[in-house]
Amino acid sequence: MPNDVPKKKLTQAEMPAADYAFYGLVWAGTVLTDRVDRALIKAHDLPVSWFEVLLWLAASPDPVPASVLGNSTMLSRSQVSRVVDALQSRGLVTRTPSPRDARSVEVSLTPDGHRLFEAADATRRACLAPVFTDLLDEDDLRALGRVWRKLKADKDA
């Protein structure tokens, strides 16, 4: 009977290398993002998608055009717009007309936004340490960075 066949997991050796690598990326992204999302919501009422926008804004010394946020984050332009609306309603970001393009706006962190980002970033790092950064050495992290850059470069081509 088909129901009597024991079920087992495929091992890495039984799976093509490309499939195993792809599954690993999907698994890691899903598990780590979910872990960070839960920690950020619990500690700061801040979904990971909002944190991602704050991360890009905090990394820039100048206001960021909203279109650049859409191209830089893993969010669609409409998602970025909704996130910026929510962050603005909480007093964490400001929108200003672009001095270079009257049709666009630039987004920047407020002082409260900077403070929340710093606290949330500490939460994110603490949440990831035992399952990511404490497990990987510098060579591992550089290798992951190289893989990410290659995959991203192909996306942008």
OpenMM code with the backbone's topology and positions (N, CA, C; nanometers):
from openmm import Vec3, app, unit

residues = "MET PRO ASN ASP VAL PRO LYS LYS LYS LEU THR GLN ALA GLU MET PRO ALA ALA ASP TYR ALA PHE TYR GLY LEU VAL TRP ALA GLY THR VAL LEU THR ASP ARG VAL ASP ARG ALA LEU ILE LYS ALA HIS ASP LEU PRO VAL SER TRP PHE GLU VAL LEU LEU TRP LEU ALA ALA SER PRO ASP PRO VAL PRO ALA SER VAL LEU GLY ASN SER THR MET LEU SER ARG SER GLN VAL SER ARG VAL VAL ASP ALA LEU GLN SER ARG GLY LEU VAL THR ARG THR PRO SER PRO ARG ASP ALA ARG SER VAL GLU VAL SER LEU THR PRO ASP GLY HIS ARG LEU PHE GLU ALA ALA ASP ALA THR ARG ARG ALA CYS LEU ALA PRO VAL PHE THR ASP LEU LEU ASP GLU ASP ASP LEU ARG ALA LEU GLY ARG VAL TRP ARG LYS LEU LYS ALA ASP LYS ASP ALA".split()
positions = [
    Vec3(0.0830, -0.1182, 0.0000),
    Vec3(0.0000, 0.0000, 0.0000),
    Vec3(0.0877, 0.1249, 0.0000),
    Vec3(0.0508, 0.2304, -0.0736),
    Vec3(0.1321, 0.3510, -0.0788),
    Vec3(0.1459, 0.4202, 0.0563),
    Vec3(0.0462, 0.4083, 0.1424),
    Vec3(0.0538, 0.4742, 0.2729),
    Vec3(0.1508, 0.4051, 0.3676),
    Vec3(0.1939, 0.2840, 0.3341),
    Vec3(0.2867, 0.2112, 0.4198),
    Vec3(0.4320, 0.2460, 0.3912),
    Vec3(0.4576, 0.3252, 0.2870),
    Vec3(0.5948, 0.3618, 0.2513),
    Vec3(0.6458, 0.4607, 0.3553),
    Vec3(0.7607, 0.4277, 0.4182),
    Vec3(0.8143, 0.5213, 0.5178),
    Vec3(0.8524, 0.6538, 0.4520),
    Vec3(0.8249, 0.7614, 0.5213),
    Vec3(0.8581, 0.8938, 0.4698),
    Vec3(0.9875, 0.9394, 0.5357),
    Vec3(1.0804, 0.9860, 0.4525),
    Vec3(1.2062, 1.0377, 0.5049),
    Vec3(1.2400, 1.1656, 0.4313),
    Vec3(1.3250, 1.2428, 0.4903),
    Vec3(1.3706, 1.3654, 0.4265),
    Vec3(1.4788, 1.3305, 0.3260),
    Vec3(1.4812, 1.4064, 0.2179),
    Vec3(1.5922, 1.3932, 0.1247),
    Vec3(1.7176, 1.4486, 0.1912),
    Vec3(1.8282, 1.3878, 0.1664),
    Vec3(1.9541, 1.4405, 0.2180),
    Vec3(2.0155, 1.5306, 0.1121),
    Vec3(2.1150, 1.6073, 0.1521),
    Vec3(2.1837, 1.6951, 0.0583),
    Vec3(2.2401, 1.6144, -0.0580),
    Vec3(2.2939, 1.4972, -0.0305),
    Vec3(2.3535, 1.4143, -0.1345),
    Vec3(2.2505, 1.3664, -0.2371),
    Vec3(2.1243, 1.3584, -0.1991),
    Vec3(2.0191, 1.3107, -0.2886),
    Vec3(1.9572, 1.4230, -0.3724),
    Vec3(1.9990, 1.5442, -0.3496),
    Vec3(1.9392, 1.6594, -0.4155),
    Vec3(2.0461, 1.7255, -0.5038),
    Vec3(2.0112, 1.7704, -0.6238),
    Vec3(2.1098, 1.8446, -0.7033),
    Vec3(2.1621, 1.9653, -0.6251),
    Vec3(2.2897, 1.9954, -0.6409),
    Vec3(2.3536, 2.1036, -0.5640),
    Vec3(2.2805, 2.2364, -0.5804),
    Vec3(2.2391, 2.2693, -0.7013),
    Vec3(2.1693, 2.3965, -0.7232),
    Vec3(2.0365, 2.4002, -0.6485),
    Vec3(1.9649, 2.2879, -0.6469),
    Vec3(1.8376, 2.2828, -0.5748),
    Vec3(1.8593, 2.2965, -0.4251),
    Vec3(1.9602, 2.2273, -0.3737),
    Vec3(1.9891, 2.2341, -0.2307),
    Vec3(2.0293, 2.3761, -0.1908),
    Vec3(2.1123, 2.4404, -0.2728),
    Vec3(2.1561, 2.5778, -0.2435),
    Vec3(2.0371, 2.6734, -0.2468),
    Vec3(1.9518, 2.6586, -0.3482),
    Vec3(1.8343, 2.7449, -0.3584),
    Vec3(1.7420, 2.7258, -0.2382),
    Vec3(1.7149, 2.5990, -0.2045),
    Vec3(1.6300, 2.5704, -0.0885),
    Vec3(1.6911, 2.6320, 0.0375),
    Vec3(1.8216, 2.6216, 0.0515),
    Vec3(1.8882, 2.6782, 0.1683),
    Vec3(1.8714, 2.8286, 0.1774),
    Vec3(1.8827, 2.8971, 0.0649),
    Vec3(1.8634, 3.0423, 0.0650),
    Vec3(1.7206, 3.0785, 0.1036),
    Vec3(1.6252, 3.0070, 0.0448),
    Vec3(1.4838, 3.0341, 0.0757),
    Vec3(1.4555, 3.0061, 0.2231),
    Vec3(1.5023, 2.8908, 0.2710),
    Vec3(1.4808, 2.8538, 0.4108),
    Vec3(1.5420, 2.9582, 0.5045),
    Vec3(1.6690, 2.9934, 0.4804),
    Vec3(1.7368, 3.0890, 0.5693),
    Vec3(1.6662, 3.2245, 0.5670),
    Vec3(1.6320, 3.2716, 0.4484),
    Vec3(1.5644, 3.4002, 0.4392),
    Vec3(1.4314, 3.4011, 0.5126),
    Vec3(1.3553, 3.2961, 0.4949),
    Vec3(1.2243, 3.2873, 0.5593),
    Vec3(1.2363, 3.2782, 0.7109),
    Vec3(1.3205, 3.1877, 0.7575),
    Vec3(1.3341, 3.1651, 0.9019),
    Vec3(1.3936, 3.2869, 0.9720),
    Vec3(1.4994, 3.3443, 0.9150),
    Vec3(1.5637, 3.4584, 0.9806),
    Vec3(1.4762, 3.5829, 0.9759),
    Vec3(1.4085, 3.6052, 0.8638),
    Vec3(1.3201, 3.7213, 0.8539),
    Vec3(1.2049, 3.7093, 0.9530),
    Vec3(1.1466, 3.5908, 0.9642),
    Vec3(1.0372, 3.5699, 1.0587),
    Vec3(1.0843, 3.5930, 1.2021),
    Vec3(1.2026, 3.5446, 1.2334),
    Vec3(1.2581, 3.5626, 1.3684),
    Vec3(1.2772, 3.7114, 1.4000),
    Vec3(1.3353, 3.7850, 1.3054),
    Vec3(1.3578, 3.9283, 1.3254),
    Vec3(1.2254, 4.0023, 1.3337),
    Vec3(1.1317, 3.9680, 1.2456),
    Vec3(1.0015, 4.0336, 1.2454),
    Vec3(0.9331, 4.0195, 1.3812),
    Vec3(0.9304, 3.8982, 1.4355),
    Vec3(0.8672, 3.8758, 1.5671),
    Vec3(0.9363, 3.9579, 1.6763),
    Vec3(1.0691, 3.9601, 1.6747),
    Vec3(1.1439, 4.0334, 1.7777),
    Vec3(1.1204, 4.1841, 1.7678),
    Vec3(1.1199, 4.2364, 1.6452),
    Vec3(1.1007, 4.3814, 1.6270),
    Vec3(0.9587, 4.4242, 1.6628),
    Vec3(0.8607, 4.3426, 1.6272),
    Vec3(0.7220, 4.3761, 1.6625),
    Vec3(0.7047, 4.3719, 1.8141),
    Vec3(0.7580, 4.2690, 1.8771),
    Vec3(0.7430, 4.2556, 2.0226),
    Vec3(0.8105, 4.3707, 2.0965),
    Vec3(0.9326, 4.4049, 2.0572),
    Vec3(1.0093, 4.5058, 2.1309),
    Vec3(0.9765, 4.6489, 2.0907),
    Vec3(0.9395, 4.6709, 1.9632),
    Vec3(0.9277, 4.8093, 1.9147),
    Vec3(0.8013, 4.8378, 1.8342),
    Vec3(0.7113, 4.7384, 1.8226),
    Vec3(0.5924, 4.7529, 1.7387),
    Vec3(0.6336, 4.7979, 1.5981),
    Vec3(0.7352, 4.7300, 1.5448),
    Vec3(0.7982, 4.7696, 1.4187),
    Vec3(0.8149, 4.6469, 1.3294),
    Vec3(0.7291, 4.6295, 1.2294),
    Vec3(0.7473, 4.5156, 1.1386),
    Vec3(0.8809, 4.5238, 1.0649),
    Vec3(0.9310, 4.4109, 1.0226),
    Vec3(1.0610, 4.4059, 0.9564),
    Vec3(1.0616, 4.4893, 0.8286),
    Vec3(0.9492, 4.4992, 0.7578),
    Vec3(0.9450, 4.5821, 0.6366),
    Vec3(0.9674, 4.7295, 0.6711),
    Vec3(0.9144, 4.7744, 0.7833),
    Vec3(0.9378, 4.9114, 0.8268),
    Vec3(1.0834, 4.9290, 0.8654),
    Vec3(1.1392, 4.8288, 0.9353),
    Vec3(1.2801, 4.8352, 0.9755),
    Vec3(1.3689, 4.8454, 0.8519),
    Vec3(1.3360, 4.7717, 0.7468),
    Vec3(1.4187, 4.7757, 0.6263),
    Vec3(1.4269, 4.9177, 0.5703),
    Vec3(1.3157, 4.9885, 0.5679),
    Vec3(1.3162, 5.1265, 0.5197),
    Vec3(1.4005, 5.2131, 0.6134),
    Vec3(1.3840, 5.1956, 0.7437),
    Vec3(1.4656, 5.2718, 0.8391),
    Vec3(1.6139, 5.2429, 0.8197),
    Vec3(1.6477, 5.1187, 0.7935),
    Vec3(1.7877, 5.0785, 0.7724),
    Vec3(1.8495, 5.1546, 0.6560),
    Vec3(1.7784, 5.1615, 0.5440),
    Vec3(1.8312, 5.2334, 0.4278),
    Vec3(1.8402, 5.3828, 0.4556),
    Vec3(1.7423, 5.4373, 0.5258),
    Vec3(1.7473, 5.5796, 0.5582),
    Vec3(1.8603, 5.6110, 0.6546),
    Vec3(1.8801, 5.5241, 0.7539),
    Vec3(1.9861, 5.5471, 0.8523),
    Vec3(2.1246, 5.5387, 0.7884),
    Vec3(2.1360, 5.4607, 0.6809),
    Vec3(2.2660, 5.4443, 0.6151),
    Vec3(2.3027, 5.5637, 0.5278),
    Vec3(2.2065, 5.6501, 0.5001),
    Vec3(2.2312, 5.7633, 0.4116),
    Vec3(2.2441, 5.8928, 0.4905),
    Vec3(2.3506, 5.9676, 0.4673),
    Vec3(2.3641, 6.0961, 0.5381),
    Vec3(2.2683, 6.2027, 0.4860),
    Vec3(2.2137, 6.1804, 0.3668),
    Vec3(2.1239, 6.2778, 0.3045),
    Vec3(1.9839, 6.2187, 0.2903),
    Vec3(1.8835, 6.3054, 0.2740),
    Vec3(1.7493, 6.2530, 0.2453),
    Vec3(1.7532, 6.1632, 0.1211),
    Vec3(1.6675, 6.0623, 0.1206),
    Vec3(1.6665, 5.9622, 0.0137),
    Vec3(1.5404, 5.9799, -0.0710),
    Vec3(1.5571, 5.9935, -0.2035),
    Vec3(1.4374, 5.9985, -0.2873),
    Vec3(1.3533, 5.8728, -0.2672),
    Vec3(1.2234, 5.8893, -0.2631),
    Vec3(1.1337, 5.7750, -0.2412),
    Vec3(1.1550, 5.6682, -0.3484),
    Vec3(1.1845, 5.7094, -0.4706),
    Vec3(1.2072, 5.6117, -0.5781),
    Vec3(1.3310, 5.5271, -0.5511),
    Vec3(1.4321, 5.5843, -0.4875),
    Vec3(1.5536, 5.5087, -0.4537),
    Vec3(1.5213, 5.4043, -0.3475),
    Vec3(1.4344, 5.4392, -0.2520),
    Vec3(1.3928, 5.3404, -0.1524),
    Vec3(1.3243, 5.2224, -0.2190),
    Vec3(1.2419, 5.2510, -0.3185),
    Vec3(1.1743, 5.1442, -0.3912),
    Vec3(1.2713, 5.0544, -0.4658),
    Vec3(1.3794, 5.1107, -0.5159),
    Vec3(1.4791, 5.0319, -0.5887),
    Vec3(1.5762, 4.9604, -0.4959),
    Vec3(1.5922, 5.0101, -0.3743),
    Vec3(1.6922, 4.9551, -0.2820),
    Vec3(1.6375, 4.8454, -0.1916),
    Vec3(1.5124, 4.8582, -0.1545),
    Vec3(1.4536, 4.7626, -0.0607),
    Vec3(1.3949, 4.6439, -0.1359),
    Vec3(1.3499, 4.5461, -0.0612),
    Vec3(1.2822, 4.4315, -0.1213),
    Vec3(1.1318, 4.4554, -0.1312),
    Vec3(1.0926, 4.5802, -0.1173),
    Vec3(0.9509, 4.6170, -0.1215),
    Vec3(0.9176, 4.6795, -0.2562),
    Vec3(0.7932, 4.6666, -0.2964),
    Vec3(0.7479, 4.7339, -0.4177),
    Vec3(0.7356, 4.8839, -0.3883),
    Vec3(0.7238, 4.9618, -0.4935),
    Vec3(0.7088, 5.1071, -0.4727),
    Vec3(0.5831, 5.1397, -0.3927),
    Vec3(0.4736, 5.0672, -0.4201),
    Vec3(0.3513, 5.0947, -0.3440),
    Vec3(0.3677, 5.0539, -0.1980),
    Vec3(0.4389, 4.9435, -0.1720),
    Vec3(0.4658, 4.9038, -0.0330),
    Vec3(0.5521, 5.0083, 0.0358),
    Vec3(0.6540, 5.0583, -0.0336),
    Vec3(0.7398, 5.1623, 0.0248),
    Vec3(0.6556, 5.2838, 0.0603),
    Vec3(0.5667, 5.3219, -0.0283),
    Vec3(0.4816, 5.4382, -0.0021),
    Vec3(0.3970, 5.4171, 0.1228),
    Vec3(0.3375, 5.2976, 0.1359),
    Vec3(0.2554, 5.2684, 0.2551),
    Vec3(0.3412, 5.2671, 0.3820),
    Vec3(0.4620, 5.2095, 0.3737),
    Vec3(0.5503, 5.2047, 0.4909),
    Vec3(0.5921, 5.3461, 0.5301),
    Vec3(0.6289, 5.4280, 0.4320),
    Vec3(0.6679, 5.5660, 0.4623),
    Vec3(0.5505, 5.6418, 0.5228),
    Vec3(0.4295, 5.6193, 0.4727),
    Vec3(0.3106, 5.6813, 0.5337),
    Vec3(0.2995, 5.6425, 0.6814),
    Vec3(0.3144, 5.5133, 0.7095),
    Vec3(0.3019, 5.4650, 0.8476),
    Vec3(0.4131, 5.5214, 0.9355),
    Vec3(0.5354, 5.5239, 0.8828),
    Vec3(0.6473, 5.5783, 0.9605),
    Vec3(0.6293, 5.7281, 0.9845),
    Vec3(0.5788, 5.7981, 0.8851),
    Vec3(0.5548, 5.9414, 0.9009),
    Vec3(0.4465, 5.9674, 1.0046),
    Vec3(0.3421, 5.8841, 1.0052),
    Vec3(0.2347, 5.9037, 1.1030),
    Vec3(0.2842, 5.8799, 1.2455),
    Vec3(0.3898, 5.8014, 1.2610),
    Vec3(0.4500, 5.7793, 1.3932),
    Vec3(0.5593, 5.8817, 1.4253),
    Vec3(0.5828, 5.9750, 1.3354),
    Vec3(0.6825, 6.0793, 1.3591),
    Vec3(0.8260, 6.0306, 1.3421),
    Vec3(0.8449, 5.9243, 1.2648),
    Vec3(0.9782, 5.8642, 1.2502),
    Vec3(1.0517, 5.9095, 1.1248),
    Vec3(0.9765, 5.9568, 1.0256),
    Vec3(1.0370, 6.0077, 0.9021),
    Vec3(0.9653, 6.1343, 0.8599),
    Vec3(1.0324, 6.2115, 0.7767),
    Vec3(0.9705, 6.3278, 0.7131),
    Vec3(0.9847, 6.3134, 0.5622),
    Vec3(0.8888, 6.3716, 0.4937),
    Vec3(0.8940, 6.3807, 0.3471),
    Vec3(0.9125, 6.5282, 0.3134),
    Vec3(1.0041, 6.5550, 0.2217),
    Vec3(1.0238, 6.6919, 0.1747),
    Vec3(1.0296, 6.6902, 0.0227),
    Vec3(0.9822, 6.7969, -0.0405),
    Vec3(0.9939, 6.8031, -0.1864),
    Vec3(1.1418, 6.7961, -0.2266),
    Vec3(1.1688, 6.7278, -0.3349),
    Vec3(1.3056, 6.7162, -0.3836),
    Vec3(1.3500, 6.8487, -0.4441),
    Vec3(1.4685, 6.8973, -0.4061),
    Vec3(1.5174, 7.0216, -0.4682),
    Vec3(1.5615, 6.9982, -0.6131),
    Vec3(1.5797, 6.8720, -0.6518),
    Vec3(1.6269, 6.8397, -0.7865),
    Vec3(1.5140, 6.8032, -0.8827),
    Vec3(1.3998, 6.7587, -0.8282),
    Vec3(1.2896, 6.7130, -0.9120),
    Vec3(1.1583, 6.7462, -0.8416),
    Vec3(1.0879, 6.8435, -0.8945),
    Vec3(0.9649, 6.8914, -0.8294),
    Vec3(0.8574, 6.7840, -0.8209),
    Vec3(0.8696, 6.6764, -0.9008),
    Vec3(0.7687, 6.5707, -0.8996),
    Vec3(0.7936, 6.4659, -0.7920),
    Vec3(0.9096, 6.4704, -0.7278),
    Vec3(0.9400, 6.3646, -0.6304),
    Vec3(0.9647, 6.4214, -0.4913),
    Vec3(0.9610, 6.3297, -0.3951),
    Vec3(0.9872, 6.3669, -0.2564),
    Vec3(1.1077, 6.2896, -0.2057),
    Vec3(1.1681, 6.3440, -0.1035),
    Vec3(1.2800, 6.2789, -0.0369),
    Vec3(1.2389, 6.2466, 0.1057),
    Vec3(1.2914, 6.1378, 0.1562),
    Vec3(1.2528, 6.0888, 0.2882),
    Vec3(1.3765, 6.0895, 0.3770),
    Vec3(1.3591, 6.1309, 0.5012),
    Vec3(1.4696, 6.1263, 0.5977),
    Vec3(1.4154, 6.0909, 0.7356),
    Vec3(1.5049, 6.0390, 0.8174),
    Vec3(1.4687, 6.0041, 0.9547),
    Vec3(1.4587, 6.1300, 1.0398),
    Vec3(1.3635, 6.1305, 1.1296),
    Vec3(1.3553, 6.2346, 1.2316),
    Vec3(1.4475, 6.1921, 1.3469),
    Vec3(1.4715, 6.2800, 1.4433),
    Vec3(1.5485, 6.2364, 1.5610),
    Vec3(1.4850, 6.1142, 1.6305),
    Vec3(1.3506, 6.1127, 1.6410),
    Vec3(1.2836, 5.9949, 1.6979),
    Vec3(1.3074, 5.8715, 1.6113),
    Vec3(1.3081, 5.8900, 1.4802),
    Vec3(1.3355, 5.7798, 1.3885),
    Vec3(1.4752, 5.7242, 1.4069),
    Vec3(1.5722, 5.8138, 1.4253),
    Vec3(1.7097, 5.7683, 1.4512),
    Vec3(1.7172, 5.6886, 1.5817),
    Vec3(1.6511, 5.7400, 1.6850),
    Vec3(1.6534, 5.6695, 1.8138),
    Vec3(1.5873, 5.5322, 1.8041),
    Vec3(1.4718, 5.5267, 1.7381),
    Vec3(1.4044, 5.3983, 1.7235),
    Vec3(1.4887, 5.3027, 1.6382),
    Vec3(1.5486, 5.3538, 1.5310),
    Vec3(1.6323, 5.2678, 1.4483),
    Vec3(1.7462, 5.2080, 1.5301),
    Vec3(1.8133, 5.2884, 1.6085),
    Vec3(1.9260, 5.2382, 1.6895),
    Vec3(1.8799, 5.1281, 1.7847),
    Vec3(1.7682, 5.1499, 1.8513),
    Vec3(1.7161, 5.0480, 1.9434),
    Vec3(1.6725, 4.9224, 1.8678),
    Vec3(1.6039, 4.9415, 1.7558),
    Vec3(1.5579, 4.8267, 1.6776),
    Vec3(1.6750, 4.7505, 1.6167),
    Vec3(1.7779, 4.8226, 1.5742),
    Vec3(1.8952, 4.7561, 1.5174),
    Vec3(1.9652, 4.6710, 1.6235),
    Vec3(1.9715, 4.7212, 1.7451),
    Vec3(2.0295, 4.6413, 1.8549),
    Vec3(1.9449, 4.5157, 1.8787),
    Vec3(1.8131, 4.5305, 1.8729),
    Vec3(1.7238, 4.4148, 1.8879),
    Vec3(1.7486, 4.3145, 1.7757),
    Vec3(1.7575, 4.3632, 1.6522),
    Vec3(1.7814, 4.2757, 1.5368),
    Vec3(1.9131, 4.1999, 1.5522),
    Vec3(2.0173, 4.2699, 1.5896),
    Vec3(2.1486, 4.2058, 1.6042),
    Vec3(2.1463, 4.1007, 1.7158),
    Vec3(2.0830, 4.1331, 1.8266),
    Vec3(2.0747, 4.0377, 1.9380),
    Vec3(1.9919, 3.9153, 1.8990),
    Vec3(1.8880, 3.9382, 1.8230),
    Vec3(1.8005, 3.8289, 1.7782),
    Vec3(1.8737, 3.7362, 1.6812),
    Vec3(1.9552, 3.7925, 1.5938),
    Vec3(2.0254, 3.7129, 1.4930),
    Vec3(2.1541, 3.6489, 1.5445),
    Vec3(2.2122, 3.7045, 1.6474),
    Vec3(2.3432, 3.6546, 1.6931),
    Vec3(2.3455, 3.5033, 1.7152),
    Vec3(2.2558, 3.4465, 1.7943),
    Vec3(2.2700, 3.3029, 1.8231),
    Vec3(2.2427, 3.2110, 1.7041),
    Vec3(2.1732, 3.2613, 1.6030),
    Vec3(2.1366, 3.1743, 1.4905),
    Vec3(2.2038, 3.2149, 1.3592),
    Vec3(2.2854, 3.3196, 1.3627),
    Vec3(2.3482, 3.3652, 1.2394),
    Vec3(2.4916, 3.4116, 1.2643),
    Vec3(2.5070, 3.5302, 1.3204),
    Vec3(2.6416, 3.5878, 1.3294),
    Vec3(2.7343, 3.5124, 1.4236),
    Vec3(2.6824, 3.4519, 1.5292),
    Vec3(2.7688, 3.3736, 1.6184),
    Vec3(2.8083, 3.2392, 1.5566),
    Vec3(2.7324, 3.1938, 1.4569),
    Vec3(2.7601, 3.0646, 1.3933),
    Vec3(2.8545, 3.0768, 1.2743),
    Vec3(2.8627, 3.1947, 1.2159),
    Vec3(2.9405, 3.2140, 1.0942),
    Vec3(3.0670, 3.2926, 1.1239),
    Vec3(3.1770, 3.2532, 1.0578),
    Vec3(3.2995, 3.3312, 1.0733),
    Vec3(3.3075, 3.4360, 0.9616),
    Vec3(3.4132, 3.5163, 0.9633),
    Vec3(3.4273, 3.6231, 0.8644),
    Vec3(3.4296, 3.5701, 0.7217),
    Vec3(3.4943, 3.4546, 0.6997),
    Vec3(3.4965, 3.3958, 0.5652),
    Vec3(3.3556, 3.3600, 0.5192),
    Vec3(3.2756, 3.3021, 0.6088),
    Vec3(3.1367, 3.2681, 0.5754),
    Vec3(3.0584, 3.3939, 0.5375),
    Vec3(3.0729, 3.4982, 0.6184),
    Vec3(2.9989, 3.6218, 0.5936),
    Vec3(3.0416, 3.6868, 0.4622),
    Vec3(3.1733, 3.6864, 0.4333),
    Vec3(3.2209, 3.7402, 0.3057),
    Vec3(3.1681, 3.6573, 0.1886),
    Vec3(3.1658, 3.5241, 0.2047),
    Vec3(3.1140, 3.4371, 0.0983),
    Vec3(2.9661, 3.4653, 0.0725),
    Vec3(2.8875, 3.4798, 0.1787),
    Vec3(2.7462, 3.5129, 0.1613),
    Vec3(2.7298, 3.6486, 0.0927),
    Vec3(2.8145, 3.7434, 0.1293),
    Vec3(2.8115, 3.8746, 0.0650),
    Vec3(2.8418, 3.8655, -0.0836),
    Vec3(2.9404, 3.7828, -0.1205),
    Vec3(2.9723, 3.7638, -0.2623),
    Vec3(2.8542, 3.7011, -0.3365),
    Vec3(2.7915, 3.6010, -0.2772),
    Vec3(2.6758, 3.5365, -0.3397),
    Vec3(2.5646, 3.6388, -0.3582),
    Vec3(2.5347, 3.7142, -0.2559),
    Vec3(2.4285, 3.8141, -0.2629),
    Vec3(2.4575, 3.9157, -0.3731),
    Vec3(2.5835, 3.9649, -0.3803),
    Vec3(2.6176, 4.0636, -0.4837),
    Vec3(2.6009, 4.0046, -0.6237),
    Vec3(2.6403, 3.8786, -0.6423),
    Vec3(2.6241, 3.8157, -0.7735),
    Vec3(2.4768, 3.8021, -0.8104),
    Vec3(2.3958, 3.7574, -0.7169),
    Vec3(2.2534, 3.7413, -0.7439),
    Vec3(2.1867, 3.8761, -0.7687),
    Vec3(2.2248, 3.9756, -0.6921),
    Vec3(2.1666, 4.1092, -0.7083),
    Vec3(2.2128, 4.1715, -0.8376),
    Vec3(2.3378, 4.1536, -0.8763),
    Vec3(2.3886, 4.2111, -1.0014),
    Vec3(2.3128, 4.1531, -1.1198),
    Vec3(2.2821, 4.0261, -1.1151),
    Vec3(2.2067, 3.9635, -1.2244),
    Vec3(2.0652, 4.0204, -1.2298),
    Vec3(2.0054, 4.0480, -1.1128),
    Vec3(1.8710, 4.1056, -1.1080),
    Vec3(1.8703, 4.2441, -1.1717),
    Vec3(1.9759, 4.3213, -1.1467),
    Vec3(1.9834, 4.4590, -1.1960),
    Vec3(2.0226, 4.4661, -1.3432),
    Vec3(2.0710, 4.3546, -1.3999),
    Vec3(2.1170, 4.3562, -1.5406),
    Vec3(2.0020, 4.3676, -1.6374),
] * unit.nanometer
topology = app.Topology()
chain = topology.addChain("A")
for resn in residues:
    res = topology.addResidue(resn, chain)
    for name in ("N", "CA", "C"):
        topology.addAtom(name, app.Element.getBySymbol(name[0]), res)
